[in-house]
């Protein structure tokens, strides 16, 4: 059915949104399996998902938890270190505090309250679903960048590339914009902007980005003469 829509302008964004919703649903299902004492049954799927989505911290949390509950502590600790190293090398950031806390509990061989964790993660999953609903251009919900002309660029992919080259997701004009200038990565717990070794750099709310930095609501991204505002809600939902 989707093949019939490929020629429409909205197809790519809509298909990406559907893929994101499927991923969040897989995360929720794995959470249920872990909470019901069937951690071993989801390890294979989570290993594949973390390979396909190496920056998505909620997936790594589940894989680390599943390893630990399946009495594979060394694999759990190794998974955390792989995530930590990947985030540091590619994005220049550390794992989220909740991930570091999980690592600490496993390192000390403390028990995990998987039912309590499942409830907390279920709430987060519902919130994530509301943010990552399938989006199309000019959609009025979800995380996005907004330029000076009020044009919105929905951030529906795990990685959104920005630059002068036409193969970027967001194409910016101007000789001071590098061909591949920057990228915004959705880690599942935050959005991180990465300077792709651009010639003229990236600044966020007046601060020069050294490698990468996490974005917060209302941050103003400066790339050459272009300014983009990072937003996680629609104009109707934002508090003035």
C-alpha positions as CSV (number, residue, x, y, z in Angstrom):
1,X,0.0,0.0,0.0
2,X,2.8,2.4,0.9
3,X,4.4,1.8,-2.5
4,X,1.4,3.5,-4.1
5,X,2.3,6.7,-2.2
6,X,6.0,7.0,-3.1
7,X,5.5,9.7,-5.7
8,X,3.8,12.0,-3.2
9,X,5.9,14.7,-1.5
10,X,5.0,13.7,2.0
11,X,5.9,10.0,1.6
12,X,9.5,10.1,3.0
13,X,8.5,12.0,6.1
14,X,5.4,9.9,6.7
15,X,7.2,6.6,6.2
16,X,10.0,7.7,8.6
17,X,7.4,8.6,11.2
18,X,5.7,5.2,10.8
19,X,9.1,3.5,11.3
20,X,9.7,5.5,14.4
21,X,6.3,4.6,15.8
22,X,7.1,0.9,15.1
23,X,10.3,1.2,17.0
24,X,8.7,2.8,20.0
25,X,6.1,0.0,19.9
26,X,8.9,-2.6,19.9
27,X,10.5,-0.9,22.9
28,X,7.1,-1.1,24.8
29,X,6.7,-4.8,23.9
30,X,10.2,-5.6,25.1
31,X,9.5,-3.7,28.4
32,X,6.4,-5.9,29.0
33,X,8.4,-9.1,28.3
34,X,11.1,-8.1,30.7
35,X,8.6,-7.1,33.4
36,X,6.9,-10.5,33.0
37,X,10.2,-12.4,33.6
38,X,10.9,-13.2,30.0
39,X,14.0,-11.1,29.6
40,X,15.9,-13.9,27.8
41,X,13.2,-14.0,25.0
42,X,13.9,-10.4,23.9
43,X,17.7,-10.3,24.0
44,X,18.2,-11.3,20.3
45,X,15.7,-8.7,19.1
46,X,17.3,-6.0,21.3
47,X,20.8,-6.9,20.0
48,X,19.6,-6.4,16.5
49,X,17.7,-3.1,17.3
50,X,20.8,-1.6,19.1
51,X,22.8,-2.4,16.0
52,X,20.3,-0.7,13.7
53,X,19.8,2.3,16.1
54,X,23.1,2.7,18.0
55,X,22.2,6.0,19.6
56,X,18.8,5.1,21.0
57,X,19.5,4.9,24.7
58,X,16.1,3.3,25.7
59,X,17.0,0.3,23.6
60,X,20.4,-0.1,25.3
61,X,18.7,0.3,28.7
62,X,16.5,-2.7,27.9
63,X,19.3,-4.8,26.5
64,X,21.5,-4.1,29.5
65,X,18.6,-4.9,31.8
66,X,17.7,-8.1,29.9
67,X,21.3,-9.3,30.0
68,X,21.5,-8.7,33.8
69,X,18.2,-10.4,34.5
70,X,19.4,-13.4,32.4
71,X,22.4,-13.7,34.7
72,X,24.8,-12.3,32.0
73,X,26.3,-9.5,34.1
74,X,29.5,-9.3,32.0
75,X,27.5,-8.8,28.8
76,X,25.4,-6.1,30.5
77,X,28.5,-4.2,31.6
78,X,30.0,-4.6,28.1
79,X,26.8,-3.3,26.5
80,X,27.0,-0.2,28.6
81,X,30.6,0.4,27.7
82,X,29.8,0.0,24.0
83,X,27.1,2.6,24.3
84,X,29.3,4.9,26.3
85,X,32.1,4.7,23.8
86,X,29.9,5.1,20.8
87,X,28.2,8.2,22.2
88,X,31.5,9.7,23.2
89,X,33.3,9.0,19.8
90,X,30.4,9.9,17.5
91,X,28.5,12.6,19.4
92,X,30.8,13.8,22.2
93,X,28.2,13.1,24.9
94,X,27.8,10.8,27.9
95,X,24.9,8.4,28.5
96,X,21.9,9.8,30.2
97,X,21.9,9.8,34.1
98,X,19.3,7.0,34.2
99,X,21.6,4.8,32.0
100,X,24.6,5.6,34.2
101,X,22.6,4.8,37.3
102,X,21.6,1.4,35.9
103,X,25.2,0.7,35.1
104,X,26.1,1.5,38.8
105,X,23.5,-0.8,40.1
106,X,24.6,-3.7,37.9
107,X,28.3,-3.0,38.8
108,X,27.4,-3.3,42.5
109,X,25.2,-6.4,41.7
110,X,22.1,-4.7,43.1
111,X,18.6,-6.1,42.4
112,X,16.5,-4.3,39.8
113,X,12.8,-3.5,40.4
114,X,11.7,-4.3,36.8
115,X,8.0,-3.7,37.5
116,X,8.6,-0.2,38.8
117,X,11.0,0.5,35.9
118,X,8.5,-0.9,33.4
119,X,5.8,1.5,34.7
120,X,8.2,4.5,34.5
121,X,9.3,3.5,31.0
122,X,5.7,2.9,29.9
123,X,4.9,6.5,30.8
124,X,8.0,7.7,28.9
125,X,7.0,5.5,25.9
126,X,3.6,7.2,25.8
127,X,5.3,10.6,25.9
128,X,7.7,9.5,23.2
129,X,4.9,8.3,21.0
130,X,3.2,11.7,21.2
131,X,6.4,13.4,20.1
132,X,7.3,10.9,17.4
133,X,3.9,10.6,15.7
134,X,4.2,10.1,11.9
135,X,4.8,13.6,10.5
136,X,4.5,15.2,7.1
137,X,5.9,18.6,5.9
138,X,4.0,21.5,7.6
139,X,2.8,19.2,10.3
140,X,2.0,21.1,13.5
141,X,3.3,18.7,16.1
142,X,6.6,17.0,17.0
143,X,10.2,18.2,17.3
144,X,11.3,20.5,14.6
145,X,13.5,23.3,13.5
146,X,11.9,26.6,12.5
147,X,13.7,29.2,10.3
148,X,13.4,33.0,10.2
149,X,10.7,32.7,7.5
150,X,8.6,30.4,9.9
151,X,9.3,27.4,7.7
152,X,9.3,24.2,9.9
153,X,11.6,21.2,9.3
154,X,10.2,18.2,11.3
155,X,12.9,16.1,12.9
156,X,11.3,12.7,12.1
157,X,14.5,10.7,11.4
158,X,17.1,9.4,13.9
159,X,19.7,11.6,12.2
160,X,18.8,14.8,10.3
161,X,21.7,16.1,8.2
162,X,22.1,19.8,7.5
163,X,24.3,21.4,4.8
164,X,24.7,23.0,1.4
165,X,24.8,19.7,-0.6
166,X,21.4,18.6,-2.0
167,X,21.7,15.2,-0.4
168,X,21.2,16.7,3.1
169,X,17.8,16.5,4.8
170,X,17.8,20.2,5.4
171,X,19.6,22.1,2.6
172,X,20.9,25.6,3.4
173,X,22.3,28.0,0.8
174,X,25.4,30.2,1.0
175,X,29.1,29.9,0.5
176,X,29.8,29.8,4.2
177,X,27.7,26.7,4.7
178,X,29.7,23.5,4.3
179,X,28.5,20.7,2.1
180,X,27.8,18.6,5.1
181,X,27.8,21.1,7.9
182,X,25.9,19.5,10.9
183,X,23.6,16.7,12.0
184,X,20.9,16.4,14.7
185,X,20.7,13.0,16.3
186,X,17.7,11.8,18.3
187,X,19.1,9.5,21.0
188,X,15.7,8.6,22.4
189,X,16.3,10.7,25.5
190,X,17.5,13.9,23.9
191,X,18.4,15.7,20.6
192,X,22.1,16.3,20.0
193,X,23.5,18.6,17.3
194,X,26.9,17.6,16.0
195,X,29.3,19.8,14.0
196,X,30.5,17.7,11.1
197,X,33.9,19.5,11.1
198,X,32.4,22.4,9.2
199,X,34.6,25.3,8.1
200,X,32.6,28.1,9.8
201,X,31.2,26.1,12.8
202,X,27.9,25.9,14.5
203,X,26.6,28.0,17.5
204,X,23.7,27.3,19.8
205,X,22.2,30.2,21.6
206,X,25.4,32.2,21.1
207,X,27.8,29.5,22.2
208,X,30.1,27.8,19.7
209,X,29.6,24.1,19.5
210,X,32.8,22.1,20.1
211,X,32.0,18.7,18.5
212,X,28.4,18.4,19.9
213,X,25.9,19.6,22.4
214,X,22.4,18.6,23.6
215,X,19.5,20.8,22.5
216,X,16.8,22.2,24.7
217,X,13.5,23.9,23.8
218,X,13.9,27.3,22.2
219,X,17.6,26.9,21.4
220,X,18.7,29.1,18.5
221,X,21.1,27.3,16.1
222,X,23.3,29.5,13.9
223,X,24.9,28.1,10.8
224,X,26.5,30.8,8.7
225,X,23.8,33.4,8.0
226,X,21.0,31.0,8.8
227,X,19.2,30.8,12.2
228,X,17.1,27.8,13.2
229,X,15.0,27.5,16.4
230,X,14.7,24.1,18.0
231,X,11.2,23.3,19.1
232,X,9.7,20.2,20.7
233,X,6.0,21.3,20.5
234,X,3.8,23.1,18.0
235,X,3.2,26.8,18.2
236,X,-0.2,26.2,19.8
237,X,1.3,24.1,22.5
238,X,4.3,26.3,23.4
239,X,4.0,28.5,26.4
240,X,4.6,32.1,25.6
